[in-house]
Amino acid sequence: MSAFFNLENQLANRKIIHIDMDAFYASVEQYDNPDLRGKPIAVGGGSDRGVVAAASYESRKFGVRSAMSGKQAKKLCPDLIFVKARFSRYKEVSTQIRKIFYEYTDLVEPLSLDEAFLDVTVNKINNPSATFIAEEIRAKIFEKTGLTASAGISVNKFLAKIASDENKPNGQYLIPPHKIESFLEDLRIERFFGIGKVTADKMKKMGIFTGKDLKEWPLEELEKRFKSSGRHYYQIVRGIHQSPVKPFRERKSLSAERTFSEDIIDVTVLDEKLFEICREVNQRLKKGDFRGKTVTLKIKYKDFTVSTRSKTFDFYFNDYKTIYSEAKELLLANFPKKFIRLLGVGVSNFEKEEEPQEFKPYQIEIPFKGFYE
């Protein structure tokens, strides 16, 4: 019997929902300002070196995306309207949404302000249908905030995350156990959550374009090509992902790094790379509404030796200027004349958020006939 069917037997009753708000920041701005509705807008990105934090669906039709420079976004969409980000407002709305989640389960794992996993295998309303629960949650979100959300439903977080993108915006998608295998085999490799552009490009050069192609590669060969990630790819293409929903996960740090196609020693080129890395870290901090006190620079040299340098401030920050200026200073301080193959920047030592809702154990008997319906 295959690993896939062993897993199906073990986790046949597991019900995971991934809720993802639709163009969250931009949608909040359009809801609060009716004059912006139906128009292409971008949150952030208005300055010369600004970066788009979020794009409305109207602007996405022109190719505008988050993490894109405002200058490039304006070229793609000349009528684009830039709106200043209001992260305190986004956090306020996010808090409203999370309260809705807790009406159904205490097993809620927020990923950022606009998305979360929910384990509703056992739930507070004693309803065996995860499909019904997802529909009701989305309806309540719209009723209380005026915003739409999309949902993915399946037996684990990996599958639920992929499913939530299937019917965006304002839709939901179910991947039941008996359809997991065929769904993953037909899925384009770049759609697999956790496979980024660099890895996807490498796989395509190996002739891997879909899940079915990836499934044909033996574990030993994938580990040889992708090191420790090889086992992960081998498992996810078979629907294997046993990570539980972690309701009280506390993020310790947030970082981004780049491995260069060629080793670099030119400080000017390294500065350009550092700029892009810091921009990505800044956007991730903004999206999650994190503020930290410590900036860390990671350097991996041509000979694979690694050094890290950090600086801790006496205040919390999440602005690009602080991150970039300090990372650059750490890079230039006693700059070694050695070829560098990787740069990474991280922010840590986050400020504490409000204490999470106290976990109150409860027991509900649910008939599991009919997996979701």
Secondary structure as GFF3:
##gff-version 3
##sequence-region A 1 373
A	DSSP	alpha_helix	3	10	.	.	.	ID=ss1
A	DSSP	beta_strand	16	21	.	.	.	ID=ss2
A	DSSP	alpha_helix	24	32	.	.	.	ID=ss3
A	DSSP	three_ten_helix	34	36	.	.	.	ID=ss4
A	DSSP	beta_strand	41	44	.	.	.	ID=ss5
A	DSSP	beta_strand	52	55	.	.	.	ID=ss6
A	DSSP	alpha_helix	57	60	.	.	.	ID=ss7
A	DSSP	alpha_helix	70	76	.	.	.	ID=ss8
A	DSSP	beta_strand	81	83	.	.	.	ID=ss9
A	DSSP	alpha_helix	87	101	.	.	.	ID=ss10
A	DSSP	beta_strand	108	112	.	.	.	ID=ss11
A	DSSP	beta_strand	115	119	.	.	.	ID=ss12
A	DSSP	alpha_helix	130	145	.	.	.	ID=ss13
A	DSSP	beta_strand	149	154	.	.	.	ID=ss14
A	DSSP	alpha_helix	157	163	.	.	.	ID=ss15
A	DSSP	beta_strand	172	174	.	.	.	ID=ss16
A	DSSP	three_ten_helix	177	179	.	.	.	ID=ss17
A	DSSP	alpha_helix	180	186	.	.	.	ID=ss18
A	DSSP	three_ten_helix	189	191	.	.	.	ID=ss19
A	DSSP	alpha_helix	197	205	.	.	.	ID=ss20
A	DSSP	alpha_helix	211	215	.	.	.	ID=ss21
A	DSSP	alpha_helix	219	226	.	.	.	ID=ss22
A	DSSP	alpha_helix	229	236	.	.	.	ID=ss23
A	DSSP	beta_strand	253	264	.	.	.	ID=ss24
A	DSSP	alpha_helix	267	288	.	.	.	ID=ss25
A	DSSP	beta_strand	292	301	.	.	.	ID=ss26
A	DSSP	beta_strand	306	317	.	.	.	ID=ss27
A	DSSP	alpha_helix	320	332	.	.	.	ID=ss28
A	DSSP	beta_strand	340	348	.	.	.	ID=ss29
###
